[in-house]
């Protein structure tokens, strides 16, 4: 069960990274942020900041 949770965490972190790339933000930065804190927190930060101009 722990392995499944780790895989889900990694997949969601990748999704946040790709979402950041689509908003012209750093894929690697948001991916690492998601791995350290949580994908949910990183996603909320990404939505609040919006696309980079």
Helices and strands as residue ranges (DSSP letters): H 2-22, H 27-36, H 39-49
